[in-house]
Amino acid sequence: MLTGQQLRAGRAMIGLSVDDLAEVTGLSIHDITTAESSNSSDQTVAERLRLALEHKGILFLSAGEDNPGAGPGVRLRTYGADDGIRPQELNSTNDG
């Protein structure tokens, strides 16, 4: 389960304002600020936020996933040569 702090941190890491995230997700500013300030937000709202932020390169870590004893966290996804072709770079010549 994502925490409000993870959602807020993920948005901040990629420099999205609440207004920007509302536009991307179709959610209201109120829904987003409520989700970011609470750990018991509507799961549908949290899921839409998670998907939008992951699409923009955010990875959400569960407690202890990255470091034993650590709480839940957030990371930026790194794109390297081993990741293949990003979806936005697919075209008819490389969709193999």
C-alpha positions in Angstrom: 0.0 0.0 0.0 1.4 3.4 -1.0 1.7 6.1 1.6 0.7 9.7 1.0 4.4 10.6 1.6 5.5 8.3 -1.2 2.9 9.9 -3.6 4.0 13.4 -2.7 7.7 12.6 -2.9 7.3 10.9 -6.3 5.5 13.9 -7.7 8.2 16.2 -6.3 11.0 14.1 -7.7 9.9 14.7 -11.2 8.9 18.3 -10.7 5.1 18.0 -11.3 2.8 20.4 -9.6 -0.5 19.3 -8.2 -2.2 21.1 -11.1 0.0 19.2 -13.6 -0.7 15.9 -12.0 -4.5 16.7 -12.0 -4.3 17.3 -15.7 -2.4 14.1 -16.4 -4.7 11.9 -14.3 -8.0 13.6 -14.7 -8.3 13.7 -10.9 -9.3 16.8 -8.9 -6.7 18.8 -7.1 -8.7 18.0 -3.9 -8.4 14.2 -4.5 -4.6 14.5 -5.1 -3.9 16.7 -2.0 -6.1 14.4 0.1 -4.2 11.3 -1.2 -0.8 13.0 -0.5 -1.8 14.0 3.0 -3.3 10.7 4.1 -2.4 7.0 4.2 -6.0 6.0 4.0 -7.0 7.7 0.7 -9.4 6.2 -1.8 -7.6 3.2 -3.4 -8.8 4.1 -6.8 -7.3 7.6 -6.5 -4.0 6.1 -5.2 -3.9 3.6 -8.1 -4.4 6.3 -10.7 -1.7 8.4 -9.1 0.7 5.4 -8.9 0.2 4.5 -12.6 0.7 8.1 -13.7 3.9 8.6 -11.6 5.3 5.2 -12.6 4.7 6.1 -16.3 6.9 9.2 -15.7 9.7 7.2 -14.2 9.0 6.8 -10.5 9.5 3.5 -8.7 7.7 2.9 -5.4 9.5 0.7 -2.9 7.8 -1.2 -0.1 9.2 -1.3 3.4 12.5 -3.1 3.5 12.7 -3.7 -0.3 15.7 -1.5 -0.8 17.3 -1.8 2.6 16.4 -4.2 5.4 14.8 -2.2 8.2 14.0 0.8 6.0 10.5 2.1 5.5 8.7 2.5 2.2 10.4 4.7 -0.4 10.6 6.3 -3.8 13.2 6.2 -6.5 13.7 7.5 -10.0 13.9 4.8 -12.6 17.2 4.7 -14.5 17.1 4.0 -18.1 20.1 2.2 -19.5 21.2 0.3 -22.6 19.8 -3.0 -21.1 16.3 -1.6 -20.8 15.5 -2.0 -24.5 13.5 0.5 -26.4 11.3 3.0 -24.5 7.6 2.8 -25.6 7.6 6.4 -26.9 10.5 5.5 -29.2 8.8 2.6 -30.8 8.0 2.9 -34.5 7.3 0.7 -37.5 11.0 0.1 -38.1 11.9 -1.1 -34.6 8.7 -2.7 -33.1 10.1 -6.1 -34.3 
